[in-house]
């Protein structure tokens, strides 16, 4: 995976952004200050599983949707 492939997921009740390296290991890119408990249950479920995003613009747009 390249640095344009991201995984957005919930960890300890907050949204974090990861990318994967060549070994398929997830590396934390950054932690948001967005609490998932205020989001609809459907979004919480998706974030627990992880949402794959390609591109920084798409990532920014998704994060803005949750803010």
C-alpha atoms as a printed R data frame, in Angstrom:
   type eleno elety resid chain resno       x      y      z
1  ATOM     1    CA   UNK     A     1   0.000  0.000  0.000
2  ATOM     2    CA   UNK     A     2   1.123  3.529 -0.627
3  ATOM     3    CA   UNK     A     3   0.826  6.557  1.590
4  ATOM     4    CA   UNK     A     4  -2.484  7.464 -0.099
5  ATOM     5    CA   UNK     A     5  -4.330  4.415  1.304
6  ATOM     6    CA   UNK     A     6  -5.831  5.021  4.729
7  ATOM     7    CA   UNK     A     7  -7.890  3.124  7.268
8  ATOM     8    CA   UNK     A     8 -10.149  5.190  9.500
9  ATOM     9    CA   UNK     A     9 -11.320  3.370 12.597
10 ATOM    10    CA   UNK     A    10 -12.456  3.676 16.161
11 ATOM    11    CA   UNK     A    11  -9.993  2.907 18.929
12 ATOM    12    CA   UNK     A    12 -10.923  3.471 22.571
13 ATOM    13    CA   UNK     A    13 -13.929  5.542 21.523
14 ATOM    14    CA   UNK     A    14 -12.029  7.951 19.271
15 ATOM    15    CA   UNK     A    15 -11.409  8.043 15.531
16 ATOM    16    CA   UNK     A    16  -7.852  7.291 14.420
17 ATOM    17    CA   UNK     A    17  -6.273  7.280 10.971
18 ATOM    18    CA   UNK     A    18  -3.863  4.546  9.893
19 ATOM    19    CA   UNK     A    19  -2.021  3.435  6.795
20 ATOM    20    CA   UNK     A    20  -0.490  0.037  6.009
21 ATOM    21    CA   UNK     A    21   3.136 -0.681  5.250
22 ATOM    22    CA   UNK     A    22   4.563 -3.307  2.883
23 ATOM    23    CA   UNK     A    23   4.186 -5.964  5.606
24 ATOM    24    CA   UNK     A    24   0.460 -5.171  5.860
25 ATOM    25    CA   UNK     A    25   0.954 -3.713  9.355
26 ATOM    26    CA   UNK     A    26  -1.169 -0.733 10.347
27 ATOM    27    CA   UNK     A    27   0.743  2.395 11.313
28 ATOM    28    CA   UNK     A    28  -0.932  5.253 13.150
29 ATOM    29    CA   UNK     A    29  -0.926  8.410 11.031
30 ATOM    30    CA   UNK     A    30  -2.789 10.576 13.533
31 ATOM    31    CA   UNK     A    31  -5.419 10.583 16.238
32 ATOM    32    CA   UNK     A    32  -8.437 12.809 15.907
33 ATOM    33    CA   UNK     A    33 -10.251 14.320 18.852
34 ATOM    34    CA   UNK     A    34 -13.570 12.983 17.558
35 ATOM    35    CA   UNK     A    35 -15.530 10.789 19.958
36 ATOM    36    CA   UNK     A    36 -17.518  8.015 18.312
37 ATOM    37    CA   UNK     A    37 -20.183  7.931 21.044
38 ATOM    38    CA   UNK     A    38 -21.824 10.984 19.449
39 ATOM    39    CA   UNK     A    39 -22.109  9.326 16.031
40 ATOM    40    CA   UNK     A    40 -25.021  7.219 14.754
41 ATOM    41    CA   UNK     A    41 -24.774  3.490 15.563
42 ATOM    42    CA   UNK     A    42 -24.282  2.629 11.877
43 ATOM    43    CA   UNK     A    43 -21.216  4.883 11.686
44 ATOM    44    CA   UNK     A    44 -19.885  3.464 14.953
45 ATOM    45    CA   UNK     A    45 -20.141 -0.054 13.518
46 ATOM    46    CA   UNK     A    46 -18.341  0.926 10.306
47 ATOM    47    CA   UNK     A    47 -15.574  2.598 12.274
48 ATOM    48    CA   UNK     A    48 -15.078 -0.440 14.505
49 ATOM    49    CA   UNK     A    49 -14.509 -2.535 11.368
50 ATOM    50    CA   UNK     A    50 -12.386  0.162  9.714
51 ATOM    51    CA   UNK     A    51 -13.163  2.270  6.671
52 ATOM    52    CA   UNK     A    52 -10.702  2.121  3.774
53 ATOM    53    CA   UNK     A    53 -10.085  5.447  2.043
54 ATOM    54    CA   UNK     A    54  -7.858  6.311 -0.905
55 ATOM    55    CA   UNK     A    55  -6.498  9.842 -1.212
56 ATOM    56    CA   UNK     A    56  -5.957 12.712  1.177
57 ATOM    57    CA   UNK     A    57  -8.936 14.671 -0.163
58 ATOM    58    CA   UNK     A    58 -11.282 11.725  0.442
59 ATOM    59    CA   UNK     A    59  -9.786 11.268  3.906
60 ATOM    60    CA   UNK     A    60 -10.305 14.938  4.762
61 ATOM    61    CA   UNK     A    61 -13.871 14.781  3.508
62 ATOM    62    CA   UNK     A    62 -14.671 11.714  5.618
63 ATOM    63    CA   UNK     A    63 -13.144 13.241  8.766
64 ATOM    64    CA   UNK     A    64 -15.097 16.472  8.185
65 ATOM    65    CA   UNK     A    65 -18.318 14.430  7.967
66 ATOM    66    CA   UNK     A    66 -17.675 13.113 11.484
67 ATOM    67    CA   UNK     A    67 -16.713 16.455 13.031
